Every structure is written in C-alpha cells, then in structure tokens.
Amino acid sequence: MFLSIETKIMENIKEIANLIIKNGNEKETVKLFQEIFTPDEISVISKRWRILSMLAKGETQRKIAEKLNVSLCKITRGSKILKNKKSVVYRYFMKENNDEINNNA
C-alpha cells in the first residue's frame, strides 16, 4: 500500500515539474506556486532554499540556525544535500558560484 502512495506522489510531482518546464516563465511559475501552495507552505520552501543558499555561501550552521531560528537538524539536511556532487542543488550552486566568479574576473 505504501508503494502505491509513493508512486502516485511521484506521478504528481512529475506532472508539476513538467508544468513548470513547459511554462518556462518565472512570473507564471510564481503564480502557480501561489495557486497550489498555502502561504505557510511557500514560507517553508523559501526558508529551506535560504538555508541551502546560505550554506553554499559558506555560512556556518550555527549562524544560520541563529539568523533563521531553525533547528540544526534542518540545516544538516541541507548540508548533506550540498555535499552530494550529484544533487541538483549542488550543481545549481556550483554553476552560480562559477558564473559569479567569471562575472567578477
């Protein structure tokens, strides 16, 4: 039973991902998020992204926990993602860092 729930969840996630890809428009994607997520859900997603961004910029976990008022467990999860060189998030921030370095050269 759990497997069928997981399968359906993944089908839904893939459908949403495809909608975002087909959309290809930042303004419409933001509008989509506002339509399908509650303000609290958007806040959680935003905070998780901010944690990842701060970690990628070299902020310490304790400093992030203090600034964002979150547990070290949430930050550690983000840190593990950024250590995985195969993760989408890792590749995104590495590209961003390389672009920033190239733009400042």
Buried (B, 14 or more C-beta within 10 A) or exposed (E): EEEEEEEEEEEEEEEEEEEEEEEEEEEEBEEBBEEEEEEEEBEEEEBBEBBBBBBBEEBEBEEBBEEBEBEEEBBBEBBEBBEEEEBEBBEBBEEEEEEEEEEEE
